[in-house]
Amino acid sequence: QVQLVESGGGLVQAGGSLRLSCAASGNIFSIDYMGWYRQAPGKQRELVTIIISGGSTNYADSVKGRFTISRDYAKNTVYLQMDSLKPEDTAVYYCNVRSRPRLGTWSDYWGQGTQVTVSS
């Protein structure tokens, strides 16, 4: 089993910054994908950004230039640095990880979600 623990959410004023963390633990042999999704009330869940094994990244147009994803391979932790936050960034942010145990198959896991609220 794999557990994902998110932290770093909170309340911030527009234009401010937050840094989210997601630490993966458990029976992990390899990770090939770590990313962040978000869901605001009344809206569907959307992909914010991903980082793939080897360092390739992708960002939603709405956050490009403001958010940065990074990964600490030794700690199995992914970060989301959010700068120049806007009220429309308000959402619950979920970490998503694809991993496998040794000699096992790939599975997707989700964090518990962390609330990000941006005031105007």
C-alpha positions as MATLAB code, in Angstrom:
seq = 'QVQLVESGGGLVQAGGSLRLSCAASGNIFSIDYMGWYRQAPGKQRELVTIIISGGSTNYADSVKGRFTISRDYAKNTVYLQMDSLKPEDTAVYYCNVRSRPRLGTWSDYWGQGTQVTVSS';
ca = [
       0.000    0.000    0.000;
       0.960    3.598   -0.604;
       0.030    6.619    1.448;
       0.162   10.220    0.288;
       0.242   13.001    2.851;
      -0.331   16.543    1.674;
       0.529   19.736    3.492;
       1.024   23.426    2.891;
      -2.464   24.640    2.107;
      -3.979   27.647    3.751;
      -5.341   31.134    3.341;
      -3.394   33.734    1.419;
      -4.102   37.110   -0.122;
      -4.183   37.589   -3.861;
      -0.674   37.991   -5.172;
       0.800   35.884   -2.405;
       2.493   32.516   -2.464;
       2.052   29.044   -1.045;
       4.096   25.878   -1.299;
       2.335   22.519   -1.233;
       4.037   19.245   -0.393;
       3.011   15.660   -1.010;
       5.033   12.878    0.565;
       4.566    9.324   -0.662;
       5.386    6.366    1.533;
       4.764    2.646    1.696;
       5.564   -0.154   -0.671;
       7.148    1.914   -3.418;
       9.785    0.617   -5.740;
       9.370    3.083   -8.567;
       7.418    6.255   -9.321;
       6.912    7.437  -12.868;
       4.340   10.184  -12.353;
       3.609   12.760   -9.676;
       1.142   15.532  -10.176;
      -1.412   17.914   -8.800;
      -5.117   18.243   -9.498;
      -7.556   20.744   -8.088;
     -11.295   20.997   -7.707;
     -13.301   24.072   -6.844;
     -16.933   23.928   -5.677;
     -19.241   23.518   -8.637;
     -16.401   22.740  -11.010;
     -14.934   19.539  -12.339;
     -11.532   18.353  -11.265;
      -8.731   19.601  -13.440;
      -5.115   18.703  -13.914;
      -2.842   21.483  -12.711;
       0.611   20.111  -13.403;
       2.570   16.885  -13.654;
       6.179   15.842  -13.454;
       7.254   12.611  -15.084;
      10.254   10.409  -14.503;
      13.166   12.151  -16.123;
      11.933   15.593  -15.201;
       9.470   16.426  -17.965;
       6.703   18.756  -16.817;
       3.403   20.030  -18.092;
       1.167   22.828  -16.835;
      -2.395   23.894  -17.326;
      -2.594   27.152  -19.234;
      -4.268   28.823  -16.276;
      -1.218   28.361  -14.033;
       1.624   28.491  -16.510;
       4.242   30.997  -15.458;
       2.929   31.183  -11.901;
       3.174   27.611  -10.573;
       6.221   25.368  -10.479;
       6.273   21.641   -9.809;
       9.364   19.899   -8.494;
      10.256   16.529   -7.072;
      12.659   15.240   -4.457;
      13.504   11.743   -5.636;
      15.228   10.745   -2.408;
      12.206   11.681   -0.296;
       9.483   10.575   -2.735;
       8.010   14.016   -2.352;
       6.496   16.371   -4.882;
       6.096   20.102   -4.370;
       3.938   22.768   -5.910;
       5.238   26.300   -5.611;
       2.369   28.694   -6.248;
       3.176   32.331   -6.845;
       1.037   35.297   -7.865;
      -2.028   33.529   -6.556;
      -5.444   34.592   -7.766;
      -8.888   34.091   -6.225;
      -9.709   31.687   -9.039;
      -6.939   29.414   -7.745;
      -9.108   28.687   -4.707;
      -9.751   24.946   -4.627;
      -8.933   21.706   -2.926;
      -5.628   20.494   -4.298;
      -5.005   16.772   -4.637;
      -1.721   15.000   -5.120;
      -1.703   12.090   -7.565;
       1.065    9.509   -7.839;
       1.581    6.519  -10.080;
       3.874    3.932   -8.550;
       4.566    0.238   -8.337;
       6.133   -2.161   -5.880;
       9.066   -4.294   -6.858;
       7.892   -6.839   -9.436;
       4.402   -5.386   -9.162;
       2.012   -3.459  -11.338;
       1.373    0.252  -11.634;
      -1.327    1.882   -9.517;
      -2.588    5.410   -8.975;
      -2.886    6.934   -5.520;
      -4.452   10.138   -4.264;
      -3.690   12.420   -1.380;
      -6.338   13.530    1.073;
      -6.544   17.007   -0.409;
      -5.463   20.334    0.991;
      -7.521   23.512    0.869;
      -6.066   26.577   -0.799;
      -8.039   29.766   -0.360;
      -7.015   33.012   -2.025;
      -8.742   36.139   -0.801;
      -9.268   39.278   -2.842;
];
